[in-house]
Amino acid sequence: MAINISAWSIRNPLPPVVFSIILLVLGWLSFTKLAVTHLPSADIPVISVAVAQFGAAPVELESQVTKVIEDGVSGVEGVRHITSSITDGMSVTTIAFALETNTDRALNDVKDAVTRVRSNLPQNVTEPLIQRVDVIGLPIVTYAAISPGKTCVASPRSSALAVSTAKSWSRWIPTGFRPRDSRP
């Protein structure tokens, strides 16, 4: 004799209804106890290599330091993008990896790659500072507003216009975005 659950449930509706209510209550209780973070921790694999050569012009740094480091780290597995910033006496190369790359492994691979090309760098450069870039707490999006024909110093009127425009856009963002005036 086969048990027909649907026929039994029609004849005895109370147990399935009670079972459904219990499932709903347990689901609601579990949902309310879920941990929710507004800023979840994200391990984004970005590594920075900073090298200083005091008194060197940016052109010298580009050819003697930055190019050597970029060429050295370009062969590291998982590299997605390499950017460099050069100022007087300082070269900073930022290496972004694919998201599935382990940050610790990427850091060690970049250290190994820089160690291999260290002998090709000029003798008077400082030891390369290799570190992971911590993106926790950094802004996700930053906007800037410019006005043609205006000076660098923002007028109160143009600043108020930019903030009011950002506030009107923010009503479409469900996370409670609040623009702020960043003038000094």
TAURQUI-V697820 format. One record per helix or strand of 2 or more residues. SS is the DSSP state (alpha for helix, beta for strand). FROM is the first residue (numbers start at 1). LEN is the number of residues. If there is no record, write none. Layout:
ss from len
SS FROM LEN
SS FROM LEN
This chain:
ss from len
alpha 5 7
alpha 13 20
beta 46 7
alpha 58 16
beta 79 9
beta 90 8
alpha 103 18
beta 129 4
alpha 156 15
